[in-house]
Every structure is written in structure tokens, then in C-alpha cells.
């Protein structure tokens, strides 16, 4: 069912299409890590991650232009000033900053620690959502969000294990430095701020979503191109690309457009639930493709998600 965040406007689409979009987003979020694993050559990623980000932003820009010219053509005459455009530059800058933080954080903590601690962005997003968008959440809904965070931590800490590997997640030792803790704190803060700020812009401007997306992704392409060439190595822009990389680019672009619909017509809280539910897709694909095994912590995570959904969206 569509989200019910107080007085939030209902999605301007049939209930079935809305549900289909959310399910597709869950599938994309959940398949991202397995797809990256399929792209590896000799255990390493053979392509530039910044190139992929640029192509994802460019694909979203092209699709937004296409939707504007087809579905919203009658709105092309709407008055637009720089006051409408400039706010999206900050939004794109925040997203770009977080993309770079993810890379630098790996120097101060192991990937497993990052996966566990990054779940703190659920709380940071909810706090900023409540503070800046003035959406008061009752204790029942706060408990639901903390359960979502607990589900993410449980799954990241050892929801899957490789029966042939003694260093699999269920036996892992987490490691993080003080600098790493500072960086993960900044990452979670910027993650929540960028999401809430973008939601506020999308909802307060009386512009078609496809036009707003055009502004956002124009700056996204520009900033990420600058970041790519600023930090690029001798590796070519498309070096190491495969058909799996193309799948990642297209799926991530579609997911970005879906999330803009969610933030425009629902809320960031819905986005948090979508991301958490993607754990289920990630687990199924990991078992099917890589012969990993589910552990007790996976079922703890599923239970937490189920309770969270019931508490947040269930009947009071």
C-alpha cells in the first residue's frame, strides 16, 4: 500500500503502478552488490567506478529529457528562473561529496565495518526528515525505524556466510580507526541531508518532476565529470566495461528516477523501507549465484523488517 506519512499527498499514479515501481526499486537495490561481483575479473573491479557514476547520471539526464518531451510537453511553457535551477546544484554537490566519501572511507575501515556502520544513515535521515520537513513521528514510528537499522546491522554483520571460507561474514572481525568513525559520521549526515534537502526542493517547487530531474542530473553529470577527470588514472573511461556494467548503469538510472518519484509524491521514509527490503533480494541472489548460506542473523533481519513495516504502516 502507498505510504501514509501524515498529510503526505498520495502518489498521482494507480496503486498497482506505484507498487510495481517500489518492487522494481527493491530489486535494483538488492541486485547491485551481486552485479558488481559478477563484473569482477580475478577478484577485482576492472573499471573506473567514477566512470559508471558519470554514465548513470548521464542516462538519468537523457531519460528525464525524454519524459519531459513526451509526457510533460504541455508544461514546457512554464516560467522557470534561476531560483528554480540553483538549488539543485547544492543537491548534486551533496550527492557527489558522498560518492567520494565512500571511496575514502575504505582507507580507514574494512568493507564489513562500512556495511555495518552505514546503517546509521537510517537514523540520520529520519532525524533530518523530522526536523527540516517538520514531520513529527510518533514513538511507534521511531521504533519501526530503529528496527530497520537493527535489520541492516544484523544482515551486514553476518546474514550470509561462505561455507568454504573461514573469513566469511559470520566470523569476521570488524576494524575501524578514529578517522574512519569521523568519516562515517559525516557520510551518514550528508546522506540524510542530501536526501531530505532534495525532497524539500521537489515538493516546494511547482514544476513537473521531469524538469526538476533535468536540473538535478545536469549538475550531477557536470560535478561527477569534474570529479572523474580530477582523480582519474591512466585507465580509459570505458576500460573494463562489460554487459554486466551496462545492466548496472541502466538499472541504477531507472532506480534514481523512481526514487525521485518517491521523494516527490511520498517521502524519504518510504525510500528507507525500500532500501531495507532489498536485503531480501540481495540474500536470494547471493544464495543462487554464489552458493552462500543464510545464517540466523538473516532471519533476525527479516523479522525486524517485518515488525518495522507493521509498526510504521500498520493499523494503529
TAUR-V687241 format. One record per helix or strand of 3 or more residues. SS is the DSSP state (2 for helix, 1 for strand). FROM is the first residue (numbers start at 1). LEN is the number of residues. Records with the same first field share a line. If there is no record, write none. Layout:
# TAUR-V687241
SS->FROM-LEN + FROM-LEN
This chain:
# TAUR-V687241
2->15-25 + 49-22 + 73-3 + 82-24 + 111-22 + 139-20 + 169-3 + 178-27 + 209-23 + 243-23 + 268-23 + 296-18
